[in-house]
């Protein structure tokens, strides 16, 4: 019997010029693979960047960095 693993909600911290710009919730699907002893999703960097630029068009063409957040910024 196959077990369905729901995709996690990733919190992405967007950094621009070394400063916090915004935080986005990403729920896109990645490839489900074995990562060592655990089953997890592997995401494509291009799909994450296209999602960010679709949500925040002002970041197109700018040098921003993406960090995976551990907690929600309120």
N, C-alpha and C positions, 0 to 999 in steps of 0.2 A: 504494500500500500504506500502510495506516495504521500509525503508530508509537505504541505504548503507552508513556506516560510514567507511571512509578509515582508515587503521591503521596508527598511527602516526610514524614518524621517531624519534626514541629515540637516544639521544647522550649519550654514556656511557663513563664516565671518569674512567680510570683504574689507581688505586693507588697501588704502590709496595713499601714496606718499608716506608710508610708515604710520598712518593714523587709521583708526577704525572709521569705516564709512557706513556700513549697514550690515544687517544679518538677514539672511534669506533661508526659508525652509525649502528643501529640495526632496521631493518624493519620487523622483524618476527611478525607473527600473534599470538595474545593471545586470551583468551576467552572474548567475548563481554558481559558485565554485567552492570547492573544498579549500580552505585556508588553514593548512596545518591539520589540526584535529577538529576544527569547526567548519560549519557550512556558512558562507557569507556571500554578500554581493560585492562585485568588482565593478567600479564605475569608470566610464571613459571620460578623460579630461576634456575632450572637445565638446561632449554633450553638456557637461557642467558649465563650461564657459559660455556656450550658446544660450543656456538657460539664464545665466546671470545677465548677459547682454540683452536678452529679451525682456527681462524684468526691470533692468536699469539701463535704458538706452544711453544714458549719459556716460557710461563706462566704455563705450565702443572706442577702440583705438588708444585707450589709456593703459598705462602699466599698473595693473592692480594685482594683488596677491589674494589667494583664497586659503583660508585656514578652516579646519573642521572644529567647530565649537563644542565645548563640553556642556555648556548650559545656555539657557535662553536669556537674551538681553531684554530687559523690560524698559 
